[in-house]
Structures are given as structure tokens and as C-alpha cells.
Amino acid sequence: MARLDGTPGTLGDLTGGKPALIVNVASKCGLTPQYTGLEQLQKEYGDRGFTVLGVPCNQFMGQEPGSAEEIQEFCSTSYGVSFPLTEKIEVNGEGRHPLYAALTETADAEGAAGDIQWNFEKVLVAADGTPVARFRPTTDPHDPALIAAIEGQLA
């Protein structure tokens, strides 16, 4: 899985082998302000061995149309994003990235697995990349259940 700048890598490279909250992101979505909360999580938990990983995706009404450079510029200037971002990928359908083939098997709190519903769906993975918990798009980054799940992964 490449970084946003095209540099090759693996999930472990991108997360630093830390527990991570993997989020499919978009710059032109009603949920885009969640970048603020995601960056706050990065700042609050980054020094405790955690990272947010943003995964740009343009599959939901074309809400991430930009180039890698445009995405990076938007994220850094609009939201001060310091967490890593991957290349733009597909999270559903025939072109689904292998990472999301695994992540979509993870059920949410109601027991539902399957396709990503919308931008800003969140999957918490353990340090080894194993999915731990899934949170739907409208789940606020500081939702108590999400915070408890993150805390449960930290040493």
C-alpha cells in the first residue's frame, strides 16, 4: 500500500507497527470536518503508540476528486493533518483494495459487516494489523466507545 506521495510501503510501514484507526477520507463530504477530531486523536494518542491512517477514496459521490498533491494540500492547510495518508484507493466493489477486503469482514457494534457505507468509516486495528472494532461514518472521533477501544489497544 503506497503512501499518498506514491512511495511504496506496507500497512506496517504506514502505521509504524502501532494500533491504528483506519479511516476512508474525503475532502468534499459533509463529514469532512471529522478531520479535526481525527487530528486531535493523533495528537492525544500518538505519543502513546497509536496513529490515525487516512485512506482517500473517491467512491462516494466523487467526494475525493483531487490529485495526491491536492489532497495533501487540503489536509495540511485546512485541518493541519499530521497523520499518514495512503494513496487514493477503492474500498468497495471489484476494484476493492486488499486491505479493505479484510477490513470489511469486521462487524460493527450491531454485528453488521460488509461494504463500507460512506466516507469516514473507521476500523481500529491492533499493532499487528488485526481488525479490532468498526465504527460507522457518523461516529464522532471522540465517541466514548471509540475512545475506549483505542485505550484498550494502548500499552
ABEGO torsion letter per residue (X at the ends): XBBAAGBBBBAAAAAGGBBBBBBBBBAABAAAAAAAAAAAAAAAAAAAGBBBBBBBBAABGGABABBAAAAAAAAAAAAGBABBBBBBBBABEAABBAAAAAAAABBBAAGBBEBBABBGBBBBBBAAGBBABBBBAABBAABAAAAAAAAAABX
